[in-house]
Amino acid sequence: MPIKSNRLTAEEYEQNFSDIHPPFDSRESALVEANRCLFCYDAPCTKSCPTEINIPKFIKQISTDNVKGSAHTIFVSNIMGAGCSRVCPVEKLCEGSCVYNLMEETPIPIARLQRYATEQALEKKWKLFDRKPSTGKKVAVVGAGPAGLSCAHVLSREGVDVTIYEKESKGGGLMTYGIAAYKVTPEFCEEEVKYITSVGGINLKYDHELGKDITLTQLQKDYDAVYLGFGVGLARQLNIPGEELEGVVDAIRFIYDLRSGSYDNIPVGDKVVVIGMGMTAIDAATQAKRLGAKEVTLAYRRTQEEMPCTETELNIAKLDGCRIIWLAAPAMIKGENGKVTQLVCNLMQLGEPDASGRRSPVESGEQFILEADMVIKAAGQIPFEDLVSSSQLQHANGKITAQKNGSTNIRGVFAGGDCVNGGKEVVDAVQAGKIGAKAILEYMNVL
C-alpha cells in the first residue's frame, strides 16, 4: 500500500498523541510524593542535574505548600524547567541518582514534582523575576532554542537589552520542532517561550536566518556582544544506494512536519523501518506507529548495551508495538517505480571499542532484507559546517570551538548548546546559555 495520510480518526489521533507523562491529578498526590523525599545533604540528584537545580529545596517548598517559591528555585537554575520536566532523561540524571534506588525502592518522581510547580507558574503567570534597570548594553542572540532563551533571560534580568534572531516562525528550537508531540505540544512550547520572554527587554525577530537574512559581521557592528545558539539540524546521510527513492525521509524532517502541521496530513507507510536508536529515532518510530503505520521496525548497528537512547525510551517504543533488530546496518535501499520496497541490511558483529568507548560494529558477511514502503533515517545529526566556516569561527567539523565559558576565537562572540557540543540534552543547552550569559556580562563589565 502506498504511503498515505489521514489513516486514523480524529479521536484516535488525539488519544495517540495525548500526554505520555500525565501530571499529578491533585495537590494531595504531589504532597504525598514530596513528603517521601529524604532531603539529602549534598544531594546526589542535584549533582546529577546539568543546571544544578536545588532539588531537595524545591521539593521541600512543595511539601510546605510554597509552590511559588518552589517554581522560583527551579527557574533560577533552569528557566526552561517546565519543558525539561517533560523531556529530560531523568532516569539517567536526577531520578537515576536518587538514594531510594540504593534501597531498591521507587525513586522520588522529581520530574513530575518539577512539572507540578513550574506549570502552575506558567498557567498563573507568576512574575518571579524583576528586571534590573537598563544598562544600555545590547546583545544579539542567534537562535531561540534552549541555549538562546536561557542566555537571553539571564542577560535581560541584569538589565541588558536582548534581540533574539530565529530562523523559524516560532521559538523553542528543539522543544518546538524536534521532540515527540506526546511529550510536549507546540502550544505548550509557545506558552513557555512567552513566559520566559515576559521578563522584559527581550525582542524576538522570527524568520531571520544567520547567513541569509543576517550576518555575524553585521551583528558584531550593531551589538556589544553576540551569542550563537543555533543548534544542529542537518540529518546525517547514509550514503548507500537507493537513498534518493521516494519514501526515504530523514527523522528530523519527519518530526518537524509532524510538529508543524496536523496529524492527519502527515504521510506514513504501512511498513516503516527507522534506522538508528537515539532519542530522535525512538520519537520517529513511536510517532509513525501512532500515525497509523501497521509495522514499525527499529534497526540499529550495535546492541542494546551500546544504544544512545534510555531504557525508558526503548520501552515506550516496545509498548507501542515497534520491533527492534540489533546488529543491523543499512547496506542498500531497493525500490520499484521510484518508490521504496525493501531495505537490505548487513548483519553486524561487535569488534574493538571506538573513541567513544563503545565497541565498533563490523560486517559479519551476512545480509538480510526488510520489507518497507518507508525508511526513516535517524542516524544522527551534523552541524552547520558551511555556515560556521563562512563566519570565520574556529570549529571541528562544524562544531564551534568554544572555551568553557562559551567564548570563541572572535572577540565578543560567544556560543553554546548543540552548535558547540554536537547535540546533547535540552538541559545541557540551558546550562550552556547560563554560562554564556555570565561570560558576556563579565565581558561587558556589567557584573
Buried (B, 14 or more C-beta within 10 A) or exposed (E): EEBEBBBBEEEBBEEBBEEEBEBBEEEEBBBEBBEBBEEBEEBBBBEBBBBEBBBBBBBBBBBEEBBBBBBBBBBBBBBBBBBBBBBBBBBBBBBBBBBBBEEEEEBBBBBBBBBBBBBBBBEEEBEBBEBEEEBEBBBBBBBBBBBBBBBBBBBBBBBBBBBBBBBBEBBBBBBBBBBBBBBBBBEBBBBBBEBBBEBBBBEBEEEBBBBEEBEBEEBBEEBBBBBBBBBBBBBBEBEBEBBEBBBBBBBBBBBBBBBBEEBBEBBBBBBBBBBBBBBBBBBBBBBBBBBBBEBBBBBBBBBEEBBBBBEBBBEBBEEBEBBBBBBBBBBBBBBEEEBBBBBBBBBBEBEEEEEEEBBBBBEEEEBEEBEBBBBBBBBBBBBBBEBBEEBEBEBEEBBBEBEEBBBBEBEBBBBBBBBBBBBBBBBBBBBBBBBBBBBBBEBBEBE
